Amino acid sequence: MGDEGIVALVTNNSFLEGIAFDGMRKHLGQDFSSMYLLDLGGNVRKNPQLSGTTHNVFGIQVGVSINLLVKKKETKSAEIFYASVGEDWRKEAKYRYLYGKQQVSQLEWQLIAPDKKHTWLTEGLHSEFDEFLPLGTKEAKKAKEAEGVVFKAYSCGVMTARDAWAYNFNQKVIADNMQRTIEVYNNQVELWINRDNKEIKLDDFVLYDGTKLKWSLFLKNHLKSGRKVTLSEEKIRISLYRPFTRSYLFFDNIMNDALSLLPRLFPTTNDSENRVICLAGVGNRKGFGCLISNLIPSFDLAFEKTQSFPLYTYKEDGTNRTENITDWTLNHFQQHYQDTSITKWAIFHYVYGLLHHPSYREKYAANLKRELPRLPMAADFLAFSKSGEKLADLHLNYEDQAPYPLKLIENSKVPFSLKVEKMRLSKDKRQLKYNDFLTLDGIPERVFEYKLGNRCALDWVIVQYRLKVDKRSGIVNDPNRPNDKKYILELVKKVITVSLETVKVIEALPSWKN
């Protein structure tokens, strides 16, 4: 277009505020003199209350915007004008609006000022958040001596790309499943290495059979490199798959798409001392939350893109345990609170306590979608640290909590059974149909106040502890324990106790403002 001109286009509106488009917004601001951005909304994926057929101007799932980009000579940075329609407008109302606005001058434009991170739509963002202490940064990960950050290292949860194969409640089942799929994969490696047609593309060569193997880009790259997989007992680990849901995991750097730093956080099968605070990653759409674990966490634990901040890191053989909270942070806390008795252990619990504060989560909800948490220095360090310790004990040791006294209603017309296929809550959420024989009555309303992502803790248990058959592979994942038939029943009661006690601790938290 040369030095001057206008670009007019209708496009997906995600670039207006999507985190992945920070760089794009930066360069648009440098390349154009002015931009007129009319946001027509309609992002069904972002707002499930909308319908693509009734709210989106094109009847699609993604949002839409009309964009006019103006370029003039000798302009240093762009003026950005923004307008939008109501989020709940139906498409007919949007058509009428557009028909009545034939000229750019007819719209009520808002001049917006990008922040230093090239965010255009800054509504809900609070600038003082940047002054708080960052939990972790990419720069600190690379530095020898990290300063100005709480944790030196952090890791995403394990991403398998084949959960049906790599996770199972039954240790023998997962071993058998992985043995089958590893044999198929290793055979594919041999066939690829010894292929006659060296020109054939990998995608046209490999076996596509969902009952034997699930491919991903990473697994295909391993095949290209001729890397084979071995099955060993040490690779079958216990993982926190979802909140209050422990599962066996095949932990392997080929059969899992991404392990990140997890082999340095949980290096051996007998790990039990390490703790990780798992929280929502950048761009999470399920609501901010956090959950502590002493097991390998999954990438989709309860939030999107789960990030885990450990108390310790190790070498991959389990040696050289290193405290992960930086020395700089310890000195900073001791000086700020004038208390040399503060320890890294206490700071770890302070973090966990503060991240549970409802008003912190509410006020900085927009910030927490765009970046990892930052910590204010609350007036009462000890209160938050002790509360965080209580919460950690509840959430780590949930299986040891006292079962909540529910009323058990038995159906005399059905044979006795404690086997679960699919539990269901009643409409008023006071009862849980455990199975055809048993119904649990007297669920307290406050149980549903403790949420992790978009579900409460009890809902996570109900959803995860059901008999599942994977459609593609036919793999069965049965949560029932033949040697402990009451486990799921007792777990339901204990998670109710955990939820009620968690709500009590959170309600008692003092103000986090200094």
C-alpha positions as CSV (number, residue, x, y, z in Angstrom):
1,M,0.0,0.0,0.0
2,G,3.0,2.3,0.0
3,D,3.3,5.2,2.4
4,E,-0.4,6.0,2.5
5,G,-3.7,4.1,2.2
6,I,-6.5,2.4,4.0
7,V,-7.0,-1.3,4.8
8,A,-10.6,-2.3,5.4
9,L,-11.4,-5.9,6.5
10,V,-13.9,-8.0,8.5
11,T,-12.1,-10.5,10.7
12,N,-12.1,-12.6,13.8
13,N,-12.1,-10.1,16.7
14,S,-9.7,-12.1,19.0
15,F,-6.8,-9.8,18.0
16,L,-8.5,-7.0,19.9
17,E,-7.6,-8.4,23.3
18,G,-6.1,-11.9,22.9
19,I,-2.9,-12.3,24.8
20,A,-1.3,-14.2,21.8
21,F,-1.8,-11.0,19.7
22,D,0.2,-8.6,21.9
23,G,2.9,-8.5,19.3
24,M,0.5,-8.0,16.5
25,R,-1.1,-5.1,18.3
26,K,2.3,-3.6,18.9
27,H,3.1,-3.6,15.2
28,L,-0.3,-2.4,14.1
29,G,0.2,0.6,16.3
30,Q,3.6,1.3,14.7
31,D,2.5,0.7,11.1
32,F,-0.7,2.7,11.0
33,S,-1.7,6.3,11.7
34,S,-5.2,5.6,13.0
35,M,-7.4,2.5,13.5
36,Y,-11.2,2.3,13.7
37,L,-12.3,-1.0,15.3
38,L,-16.0,-1.9,15.5
39,D,-16.4,-5.0,17.8
40,L,-19.5,-7.0,16.8
41,G,-19.0,-9.6,19.6
42,G,-20.5,-13.0,19.2
43,N,-17.7,-15.1,20.6
44,V,-19.6,-18.2,21.7
45,R,-16.5,-19.9,23.0
46,K,-15.8,-17.0,25.4
47,N,-19.4,-16.6,26.5
48,P,-21.3,-19.9,26.5
49,Q,-24.6,-18.0,27.1
50,L,-24.5,-16.8,23.5
51,S,-25.5,-18.9,20.5
52,G,-23.6,-18.7,17.2
53,T,-26.9,-19.0,15.2
54,T,-28.7,-16.2,17.1
55,H,-26.0,-13.8,18.3
56,N,-23.2,-13.9,15.8
57,V,-23.6,-11.9,12.6
58,F,-22.2,-14.8,10.5
59,G,-23.7,-17.6,12.6
60,I,-20.2,-18.8,13.6
61,Q,-18.5,-19.6,17.0
62,V,-15.8,-16.8,17.0
63,G,-16.3,-13.1,17.5
64,V,-16.3,-10.6,14.6
65,S,-15.0,-7.1,14.1
66,I,-15.0,-4.6,11.3
67,N,-11.6,-2.8,11.0
68,L,-10.5,0.3,9.2
69,L,-6.7,0.8,9.3
70,V,-5.4,4.2,8.0
71,K,-1.8,4.9,7.1
72,K,-0.4,8.4,6.5
73,K,3.1,9.7,6.0
74,E,5.2,10.7,9.0
75,T,3.0,9.4,11.7
76,K,4.8,8.0,14.8
77,S,2.1,6.0,16.5
78,A,-1.5,5.2,15.8
79,E,-4.6,6.7,17.3
80,I,-6.9,3.8,18.2
81,F,-10.7,4.3,18.0
82,Y,-13.0,1.6,19.4
83,A,-16.7,0.9,19.4
84,S,-18.7,-2.1,20.3
85,V,-22.3,-3.4,20.4
86,G,-24.0,-5.0,23.4
87,E,-22.7,-8.4,24.3
88,D,-26.2,-9.8,24.4
89,W,-27.4,-8.3,21.2
90,R,-29.0,-10.8,18.7
91,K,-27.7,-10.7,15.2
92,E,-30.9,-9.0,13.9
93,A,-30.2,-6.0,16.2
94,K,-26.6,-5.9,15.0
95,Y,-27.8,-5.8,11.4
96,R,-30.2,-2.9,12.1
97,Y,-27.3,-1.1,13.9
98,L,-25.0,-1.5,11.0
99,Y,-27.7,-0.4,8.5
100,G,-28.2,2.8,10.5
101,K,-24.4,3.6,10.6
102,Q,-23.4,4.1,7.0
103,Q,-20.6,6.5,7.8
104,V,-17.6,6.1,10.1
105,S,-18.5,9.5,11.6
106,Q,-21.9,8.2,12.7
107,L,-20.4,5.8,15.3
108,E,-19.6,6.9,18.9
109,W,-15.9,6.1,19.0
110,Q,-13.8,5.7,22.1
111,L,-10.2,6.8,21.9
112,I,-8.2,4.1,23.7
113,A,-4.7,4.2,25.0
114,P,-2.7,0.9,25.0
115,D,-0.7,0.0,28.1
116,K,3.0,-0.8,28.0
117,K,2.2,-4.5,27.2
118,H,0.2,-3.3,24.1
119,T,-3.2,-4.2,25.6
120,W,-5.9,-2.2,23.9
121,L,-9.0,-3.1,25.9
122,T,-7.8,-2.4,29.5
123,E,-11.2,-2.4,31.2
124,G,-10.9,-4.2,34.5
125,L,-7.1,-4.1,34.6
126,H,-5.5,-2.4,37.6
127,S,-2.1,-0.8,37.1
128,E,-1.0,-1.3,40.7
129,F,-1.0,-5.0,40.1
130,D,2.3,-4.4,38.3
131,E,3.9,-3.1,41.5
132,F,3.3,-6.4,43.4
133,L,5.9,-9.2,43.6
134,P,5.7,-11.6,40.7
135,L,5.2,-15.2,41.5
136,G,7.5,-16.3,38.7
137,T,9.0,-15.1,35.4
138,K,10.7,-16.6,32.4
139,E,13.7,-14.4,33.1
140,A,14.1,-15.8,36.6
141,K,14.0,-19.4,35.2
142,K,17.1,-18.6,33.2
143,A,19.0,-16.6,35.8
144,K,21.6,-18.1,38.1
145,E,20.6,-15.8,41.0
146,A,17.0,-14.7,40.6
147,E,15.9,-11.5,42.2
148,G,12.6,-9.7,42.4
149,V,10.6,-12.9,42.1
150,V,9.1,-15.4,44.6
151,F,9.9,-18.7,42.8
152,K,12.9,-19.3,40.7
153,A,11.3,-22.2,38.7
154,Y,7.8,-23.3,37.7
155,S,6.4,-25.8,35.3
156,C,3.2,-26.5,33.4
157,G,1.3,-29.7,34.2
158,V,1.9,-32.9,32.3
159,M,0.3,-32.9,28.8
160,T,-0.1,-36.4,27.5
161,A,-2.1,-35.8,24.3
162,R,-3.5,-39.3,24.9
163,D,-5.2,-39.3,28.3
164,A,-7.2,-42.4,27.6
165,W,-4.0,-44.4,27.2
166,A,-1.7,-42.6,29.7
167,Y,-4.1,-42.3,32.6
168,N,-6.1,-45.0,34.4
169,F,-7.5,-45.7,37.9
170,N,-6.2,-49.3,37.6
171,Q,-2.4,-49.9,37.7
172,K,-2.6,-53.2,35.8
173,V,-4.9,-51.8,33.1
174,I,-2.6,-48.8,32.4
175,A,0.4,-51.2,32.2
176,D,-1.4,-53.4,29.7
177,N,-2.7,-50.5,27.6
178,M,0.7,-48.9,27.4
179,Q,2.4,-52.2,26.6
180,R,0.0,-52.6,23.6
181,T,0.4,-49.1,22.3
182,I,4.2,-49.1,22.8
183,E,4.6,-52.3,20.8
184,V,2.6,-50.7,17.9
185,Y,4.6,-47.5,18.1
186,N,8.0,-49.2,18.3
187,N,7.0,-51.4,15.3
188,Q,6.1,-48.2,13.4
189,V,9.6,-46.8,14.2
190,E,11.2,-50.0,12.7
191,L,9.0,-49.8,9.6
192,W,9.9,-46.1,9.1
193,I,13.6,-46.7,9.5
194,N,13.6,-49.6,7.0
195,R,11.1,-48.2,4.6
196,D,11.8,-48.7,0.9
197,N,10.2,-45.4,-0.3
198,K,12.4,-42.7,1.2
199,E,10.2,-40.0,-0.4
200,I,7.0,-40.9,1.3
201,K,5.7,-38.4,3.8
202,L,5.4,-39.5,7.4
203,D,1.7,-38.5,7.6
204,D,1.0,-40.9,4.6
205,F,3.1,-43.7,6.2
206,V,2.0,-44.2,9.8
207,L,-0.8,-46.5,10.9
208,Y,-4.0,-44.6,11.9
209,D,-5.9,-46.9,14.2
210,G,-7.4,-45.4,17.3
211,T,-7.8,-48.8,19.0
212,K,-4.0,-49.2,18.9
213,L,-2.3,-45.8,19.1
214,K,-3.1,-42.1,19.2
215,W,-0.7,-39.9,17.2
216,S,0.3,-36.3,17.9
217,L,2.8,-34.0,16.2
218,F,5.3,-34.6,19.0
219,L,5.0,-38.4,18.8
220,K,5.4,-38.3,15.0
221,N,8.6,-36.2,15.5
222,H,9.9,-38.9,17.9
223,L,9.2,-41.5,15.3
224,K,11.1,-39.5,12.7
225,S,14.1,-39.5,15.0
226,G,13.9,-43.2,15.5
227,R,13.3,-42.9,19.2
228,K,11.7,-46.0,20.8
229,V,9.8,-46.3,24.1
230,T,10.4,-48.8,26.9
231,L,7.8,-49.8,29.5
232,S,9.1,-50.0,33.0
233,E,7.5,-50.0,36.4
234,E,9.2,-46.7,37.4
235,K,7.3,-44.9,34.6
236,I,3.9,-45.7,36.1
237,R,3.4,-42.9,38.6
238,I,0.5,-41.5,40.7
239,S,-0.8,-38.2,39.4
240,L,-3.3,-35.6,40.5
241,Y,-5.4,-35.8,37.3
242,R,-8.3,-33.6,38.5
243,P,-9.1,-32.0,41.9
244,F,-9.3,-34.8,44.6
245,T,-8.8,-37.4,41.8
246,R,-5.7,-39.5,41.9
247,S,-4.9,-41.6,38.9
248,Y,-2.1,-43.7,37.6
249,L,0.0,-42.0,34.9
250,F,2.5,-43.3,32.4
251,F,5.2,-40.7,32.9
252,D,7.4,-40.7,29.8
253,N,9.1,-38.0,27.7
254,I,8.0,-39.7,24.4
255,M,4.5,-40.9,25.2
256,N,3.7,-37.6,27.0
257,D,3.7,-34.5,24.7
258,A,5.0,-32.2,27.4
259,L,6.7,-32.8,30.8
260,S,8.3,-29.4,31.1
261,L,10.3,-29.3,34.4
262,L,8.2,-32.0,36.1
263,P,11.0,-34.6,36.1
264,R,12.9,-32.1,38.3
265,L,9.9,-31.6,40.6
266,F,8.9,-35.3,41.0
267,P,12.0,-37.2,40.0
268,T,11.4,-40.6,41.5
269,T,8.5,-42.9,42.4
270,N,8.8,-42.4,46.1
271,D,8.5,-38.7,46.1
272,S,6.3,-37.3,48.8
273,E,8.1,-34.3,50.4
274,N,7.7,-31.8,47.5
275,R,4.7,-29.5,47.2
276,V,3.5,-27.6,44.2
277,I,1.0,-24.8,44.1
278,C,-1.0,-25.4,40.9
279,L,-2.9,-22.4,39.5
280,A,-4.5,-21.1,36.3
281,G,-2.2,-20.3,33.5
282,V,-2.2,-17.2,31.3
283,G,-5.3,-17.0,29.1
284,N,-7.3,-19.3,31.4
285,R,-11.1,-18.9,30.7
286,K,-12.4,-21.0,33.6
287,G,-11.9,-18.5,36.4
288,F,-8.8,-18.1,38.6
289,G,-8.0,-20.7,41.2
290,C,-5.3,-22.7,42.9
291,L,-4.8,-26.1,44.4
292,I,-1.8,-27.6,46.2
293,S,-0.5,-31.1,45.3
294,N,2.3,-33.5,46.3
295,L,1.7,-35.5,43.1
296,I,2.4,-34.8,39.4
297,P,-0.3,-32.5,38.2
298,S,-2.0,-32.6,34.8
299,F,-2.1,-29.7,32.4
300,D,-5.9,-29.4,32.7
301,L,-6.1,-30.0,36.4
302,A,-9.0,-27.7,37.0
303,F,-8.0,-24.7,35.1
304,E,-6.6,-24.2,31.6
305,K,-2.8,-24.3,31.1
306,T,-2.0,-25.2,34.7
307,Q,1.2,-23.8,36.1
308,S,2.9,-25.4,39.1
309,F,5.1,-23.6,41.6
310,P,7.2,-26.0,43.7
311,L,8.7,-25.8,47.1
312,Y,11.7,-27.7,45.9
313,T,13.5,-28.7,42.7
314,Y,15.9,-31.7,42.2
315,K,18.1,-33.3,39.7
316,E,16.3,-35.9,37.7
317,D,17.8,-38.7,39.7
318,G,16.3,-37.2,42.9
319,T,19.5,-35.8,44.3
320,N,20.5,-32.2,45.0
321,R,17.2,-30.9,46.6
322,T,17.1,-27.1,46.2
323,E,14.8,-24.6,47.8
324,N,12.8,-23.0,45.0
325,I,11.7,-19.8,46.8
326,T,14.5,-17.3,46.2
327,D,16.9,-16.0,48.8
328,W,16.0,-12.6,47.6
329,T,12.4,-13.2,48.5
330,L,13.2,-14.5,52.0
331,N,15.3,-11.4,52.7
332,H,12.6,-9.2,51.3
333,F,9.9,-10.7,53.5
334,Q,12.1,-10.6,56.6
335,Q,13.0,-7.0,56.1
336,H,9.4,-5.9,55.1
337,Y,7.9,-7.5,58.2
338,Q,10.9,-6.9,60.5
339,D,10.9,-10.5,61.4
340,T,13.9,-12.8,60.9
341,S,12.0,-15.8,62.0
342,I,10.0,-15.9,58.7
343,T,11.0,-19.0,56.7
344,K,10.6,-20.0,53.1
345,W,8.1,-22.7,54.3
346,A,6.0,-19.9,55.9
347,I,6.2,-17.8,52.7
348,F,5.0,-20.8,50.6
349,H,1.9,-21.0,52.8
350,Y,1.5,-17.3,52.7
351,V,1.3,-17.5,48.9
352,Y,-1.3,-20.3,49.1
353,G,-3.4,-18.4,51.7
354,L,-3.4,-15.1,49.8
355,L,-4.2,-16.6,46.4
356,H,-7.5,-17.9,48.0
357,H,-8.6,-14.4,49.1
358,P,-12.0,-13.7,47.3
359,S,-11.5,-9.9,47.0
360,Y,-8.0,-10.4,45.6
361,R,-9.3,-12.7,42.9
362,E,-12.3,-10.5,42.2
363,K,-10.4,-7.2,41.9
364,Y,-7.6,-8.6,39.8
365,A,-9.7,-11.0,37.7
366,A,-8.7,-9.3,34.5
367,N,-5.0,-9.1,35.4
368,L,-5.0,-12.8,36.4
369,K,-6.2,-13.7,32.9
370,R,-3.4,-11.9,31.3
371,E,-0.4,-12.9,33.5
372,L,0.7,-15.0,36.4
373,P,-0.2,-13.8,39.9
374,R,1.6,-11.1,41.7
375,L,1.7,-10.9,45.5
376,P,0.9,-7.8,47.6
377,M,2.5,-7.6,51.0
378,A,-0.5,-8.0,53.3
379,A,-0.5,-6.3,56.7
380,D,-0.8,-9.6,58.6
381,F,1.7,-12.0,57.2
382,L,1.3,-14.6,60.0
383,A,-2.5,-14.8,59.5
384,F,-2.2,-15.6,55.8
385,S,0.7,-18.0,56.4
386,K,-1.3,-20.0,59.0
387,S,-4.4,-19.9,56.9
388,G,-2.4,-21.2,53.9
389,E,-1.0,-24.0,56.1
390,K,-4.5,-25.0,57.1
391,L,-5.7,-25.0,53.5
392,A,-2.7,-27.0,52.4
393,D,-3.3,-29.6,55.0
394,L,-7.0,-29.9,54.0
395,H,-6.2,-30.2,50.3
396,L,-3.2,-32.4,50.5
397,N,-4.6,-34.8,53.1
398,Y,-8.2,-34.8,51.9
399,E,-8.4,-38.6,52.2
400,D,-7.6,-38.3,55.9
401,Q,-10.4,-35.8,56.8
402,A,-13.5,-36.8,58.8
403,P,-16.4,-38.0,56.6
404,Y,-19.4,-35.7,56.6
405,P,-22.4,-37.4,58.2
406,L,-24.7,-37.8,55.2
407,K,-28.0,-39.8,55.5
408,L,-27.8,-43.0,53.5
409,I,-31.1,-43.9,51.8
410,E,-31.2,-47.6,50.5
411,N,-33.5,-48.9,47.9
412,S,-34.7,-52.3,49.2
413,K,-35.9,-53.3,45.7
414,V,-32.3,-53.4,44.4
415,P,-29.5,-55.7,45.5
416,F,-26.8,-54.2,47.8
417,S,-24.0,-52.5,45.8
418,L,-21.5,-49.8,46.3
419,K,-20.3,-49.8,42.7
420,V,-20.5,-46.5,40.9
421,E,-21.3,-46.1,37.2
422,K,-22.5,-42.4,37.2
423,M,-23.4,-40.4,40.2
424,R,-26.0,-37.6,39.8
425,L,-27.0,-34.7,42.0
426,S,-30.7,-33.9,42.5
427,K,-32.1,-30.7,41.1
428,D,-32.0,-29.0,44.5
429,K,-28.5,-30.4,45.0
430,R,-29.4,-31.8,48.5
431,Q,-29.1,-35.4,47.4
432,L,-26.7,-37.4,45.4
433,K,-27.8,-40.6,43.6
434,Y,-24.8,-42.8,44.2
435,N,-26.2,-45.7,42.3
436,D,-29.5,-47.6,41.9
437,F,-29.2,-48.9,45.4
438,L,-28.0,-45.9,47.4
439,T,-28.8,-42.2,47.6
440,L,-26.9,-39.8,49.8
441,D,-29.1,-37.1,51.5
442,G,-28.3,-33.9,53.4
443,I,-25.6,-32.2,51.3
444,P,-25.0,-28.8,52.8
445,E,-25.6,-25.8,50.5
446,R,-22.2,-24.3,51.4
447,V,-20.4,-27.2,49.8
448,F,-20.9,-25.5,46.4
449,E,-19.2,-22.3,47.5
450,Y,-15.7,-23.9,47.2
451,K,-14.9,-23.8,43.5
452,L,-11.9,-24.9,41.5
453,G,-12.2,-23.4,38.0
454,N,-15.8,-23.7,36.8
455,R,-16.8,-26.5,39.1
456,C,-17.1,-27.0,42.9
457,A,-14.9,-29.7,44.5
458,L,-17.8,-32.1,44.9
459,D,-18.7,-31.7,41.2
460,W,-15.2,-32.6,40.3
461,V,-15.5,-35.9,42.2
462,I,-18.9,-36.7,40.7
463,V,-17.7,-36.1,37.1
464,Q,-14.4,-37.9,37.5
465,Y,-15.5,-40.9,39.5
466,R,-17.7,-42.6,36.9
467,L,-17.2,-45.6,34.6
468,K,-15.8,-44.3,31.3
469,V,-15.2,-46.0,28.0
470,D,-13.1,-44.1,25.5
471,K,-14.9,-44.1,22.2
472,R,-11.8,-44.3,19.9
473,S,-9.7,-46.8,21.8
474,G,-12.4,-48.7,23.7
475,I,-10.3,-48.4,26.9
476,V,-12.3,-48.8,30.1
477,N,-11.5,-46.5,33.0
478,D,-13.2,-47.9,36.1
479,P,-12.9,-45.8,39.4
480,N,-14.2,-48.6,41.6
481,R,-11.7,-50.3,43.8
482,P,-12.3,-54.1,44.3
483,N,-10.2,-54.1,47.5
484,D,-11.8,-50.9,48.9
485,K,-15.4,-50.9,47.8
486,K,-16.3,-48.0,50.1
487,Y,-13.6,-45.7,48.8
488,I,-15.8,-43.5,46.5
489,L,-18.5,-43.3,49.1
490,E,-16.1,-42.2,51.8
491,L,-14.4,-39.8,49.3
492,V,-17.6,-38.0,48.7
493,K,-18.2,-37.5,52.4
494,K,-14.6,-36.3,52.9
495,V,-14.6,-33.9,50.1
496,I,-17.8,-32.3,51.5
497,T,-15.9,-31.9,54.8
498,V,-12.9,-30.4,52.9
499,S,-15.2,-28.0,51.1
500,L,-16.9,-26.8,54.3
501,E,-13.7,-26.3,56.1
502,T,-12.1,-24.5,53.2
503,V,-15.0,-22.1,53.1
504,K,-14.5,-21.4,56.8
505,V,-10.8,-20.7,56.5
506,I,-11.4,-18.4,53.5
507,E,-14.1,-16.4,55.2
508,A,-11.7,-15.8,58.2
509,L,-8.9,-14.4,56.0
510,P,-8.0,-10.8,57.0
511,S,-7.7,-8.0,54.5
512,W,-4.8,-8.5,52.0
513,K,-4.4,-4.7,51.6
514,N,-1.4,-3.2,53.3
